Amino acid sequence: MSAPRNRFVLCIDEDTKILLAEKLRDRRLVLASSSPRRREILKLAGLDFKVVVPQVSEGGNTDMEPKKYALAQALCKLQSVTVNGAVVVAADTIVVCNGQILGKPTDCEDAARILRLLSGQKHYVYTALAIRDATTGNVVADVEASRVIFRTLSETDIADYIDSSEPLDKAGAYGIQGMGELLVDRLDGRLSNVIGLPVQLFVRLIGELDDDV
């Protein structure tokens, strides 16, 4: 594959950083996720946080409606992490193509299968966020969606991308912010959602924590 052209580079504006800093002032933030992409987004937002990896199994009832499935997964992760006095955020990202929920590939063969399904097709990326304020016990959650259209991939394209090892820990077997951008024809929606932590949704939910009863 040729080198990425950096079409999909996430930037967070200063106003958003200031708003998040104000909303989280004097609060400890905990990210309940093992995802390096989510850590990168929070760092890009200028936030200090601690990582606690949720001890839950990936997967579940994939016959559920996609938004409900992603939300259930995020809430399950949230429930598994308790840190006194902290704001805990958990997330779950899924890819849905032709009604089929696609999570992380189990191995290279499964990654190739997923990429063949996505080739030349439109699909939807859903990321659910679930946030709990341990001080008040309030929980807020919601889901954001984006549409991604893949170009038609050859077997060489698929093999080359799998050789990069990039697809193996990502829902839908690709990372849009890396080599995976070469697979994408068009993105309709927010880039941060596809990467795995929708920033505008995060801002809104943090603001709703104090309003929840």
KARA-V680460 format. One record per residue. N is the residue number from 1. PHI is phi in whole degrees, 0 to 359 (none if undefined). OMEGA is omega in radians with two decimals (none if undefined). D_LAST is the distance of its C-alpha to the last C-alpha in Angstrom with 1 decimal. Layout:
# KARA-V680460
N	PHI	OMEGA	D_LAST
N	PHI	OMEGA	D_LAST
This chain:
# KARA-V680460
1	none	3.11	51.4
2	285	-3.12	51.8
3	289	3.08	49.8
4	301	-3.14	46.3
5	258	3.13	46.3
6	58	3.07	42.9
7	288	-3.03	41.6
8	243	3.14	38.1
9	243	-3.08	37.2
10	281	3.04	33.6
11	233	3.09	33.2
12	242	-3.04	30.1
13	287	-3.07	30.7
14	296	3.13	30.5
15	298	3.12	27.9
16	293	3.10	25.4
17	298	-3.14	26.4
18	296	-3.13	25.9
19	298	3.12	22.4
20	295	3.13	21.3
21	299	3.14	23.0
22	291	-3.10	21.2
23	292	-3.08	17.7
24	257	-3.13	18.6
25	302	3.13	20.7
26	65	3.08	20.9
27	243	3.03	18.8
28	277	-3.14	20.7
29	251	3.11	20.4
30	237	3.06	21.4
31	262	3.13	22.7
32	269	-3.07	22.7
33	195	3.04	25.7
34	265	-3.03	29.5
35	287	3.05	30.1
36	293	3.12	32.3
37	293	3.12	31.3
38	292	3.07	27.7
39	299	-3.12	28.9
40	297	-3.13	31.2
41	294	3.13	28.6
42	294	3.08	26.4
43	295	3.12	29.7
44	298	3.10	30.7
45	280	3.09	27.5
46	79	-3.05	28.7
47	262	2.98	26.0
48	267	-3.09	26.6
49	201	3.06	25.1
50	247	3.11	26.0
51	257	2.98	26.7
52	233	-3.08	25.9
53	283	3.14	27.3
54	292	-3.13	25.3
55	264	3.12	27.7
56	227	3.13	27.2
57	274	3.04	29.8
58	287	3.09	30.0
59	102	-3.09	30.3
60	151	-3.10	29.1
61	280	-3.10	29.4
62	283	3.02	30.8
63	277	3.11	31.3
64	291	3.00	27.6
65	299	-2.96	26.8
66	307	-3.13	26.7
67	297	3.13	23.3
68	293	3.12	21.8
69	296	-3.13	24.2
70	298	-3.14	23.2
71	294	3.12	19.5
72	297	3.13	20.3
73	294	3.14	22.5
74	295	3.13	20.1
75	294	3.08	17.4
76	297	3.10	20.4
77	296	-3.14	21.4
78	298	-3.10	18.1
79	295	-3.08	18.0
80	276	-3.10	21.5
81	239	3.11	20.9
82	234	3.09	19.4
83	228	-3.08	20.2
84	303	3.05	19.0
85	75	-3.06	17.5
86	252	2.91	17.6
87	265	-3.08	15.8
88	253	3.11	17.2
89	240	3.08	18.0
90	237	-3.09	19.8
91	213	3.02	21.7
92	215	-3.14	24.1
93	242	3.07	26.8
94	229	3.04	29.0
95	246	-3.11	32.0
96	235	3.13	32.8
97	231	-3.13	36.3
98	52	3.09	37.7
99	81	-3.12	34.8
100	261	3.10	35.3
101	279	-3.11	32.6
102	243	3.09	34.3
103	264	3.10	33.0
104	283	3.10	35.0
105	292	3.13	38.7
106	279	3.14	40.1
107	195	-3.10	43.3
108	297	3.14	45.7
109	296	3.12	46.8
110	291	3.08	43.4
111	299	3.11	42.6
112	297	3.11	45.8
113	300	-3.13	44.7
114	296	-3.12	41.4
115	295	3.06	43.1
116	294	3.10	45.6
117	296	-3.08	42.9
118	278	-3.06	41.4
119	305	3.09	44.8
120	71	-3.04	45.3
121	244	2.92	42.1
122	269	3.04	38.8
123	214	-3.10	35.7
124	240	3.08	31.9
125	250	3.10	29.8
126	247	2.99	26.2
127	239	3.08	24.0
128	260	3.02	20.5
129	244	3.03	18.2
130	230	-3.03	15.4
131	230	3.10	13.8
132	234	2.99	12.1
133	264	-3.06	11.6
134	294	-3.13	13.4
135	290	-3.12	12.8
136	263	-3.06	9.1
137	83	-3.13	9.1
138	292	3.10	6.7
139	233	3.05	8.8
140	232	-3.11	9.9
141	202	3.07	13.3
142	194	-3.06	16.1
143	229	3.03	19.9
144	244	-3.13	22.6
145	234	3.02	26.2
146	224	3.08	29.6
147	250	3.13	33.1
148	235	3.08	36.0
149	244	3.12	39.6
150	272	2.93	42.1
151	283	3.11	45.8
152	287	-3.05	48.2
153	258	3.01	48.8
154	275	3.08	52.2
155	297	3.08	52.6
156	293	3.08	53.7
157	304	-3.09	50.5
158	295	-3.12	48.5
159	297	3.14	50.7
160	297	-3.12	50.7
161	291	3.10	46.9
162	296	3.10	46.6
163	298	3.12	49.2
164	285	-3.10	46.9
165	68	-3.10	44.5
166	296	-3.01	41.6
167	282	-2.87	40.3
168	287	-3.13	40.0
169	241	-3.05	36.5
170	232	3.05	34.8
171	301	-3.11	33.2
172	78	3.05	35.8
173	64	3.04	38.5
174	204	3.06	38.5
175	239	-3.04	37.1
176	295	-3.09	37.2
177	274	-3.14	37.4
178	239	3.10	40.5
179	300	-3.12	43.5
180	298	3.10	41.4
181	300	-3.12	41.5
182	289	3.12	45.1
183	272	-2.96	43.9
184	263	3.05	41.7
185	271	-3.08	43.1
186	207	3.04	40.0
187	240	3.02	36.3
188	244	-3.09	34.1
189	132	-3.06	30.7
190	275	-3.14	29.3
191	298	-3.09	31.3
192	299	3.10	28.5
193	295	-3.13	26.9
194	292	3.12	30.3
195	291	3.03	30.7
196	135	3.06	27.4
197	210	-3.09	24.6
198	294	-2.97	23.8
199	295	-3.10	23.5
200	294	3.06	22.0
201	294	3.10	19.3
202	300	3.12	18.6
203	300	-3.11	18.5
204	297	-3.10	16.0
205	292	3.08	13.5
206	301	3.11	14.0
207	293	-3.11	13.2
208	277	-3.10	9.9
209	304	-3.09	8.7
210	282	-3.13	8.0
211	271	-3.07	6.5
212	290	3.13	3.8
213	232	none	0.0
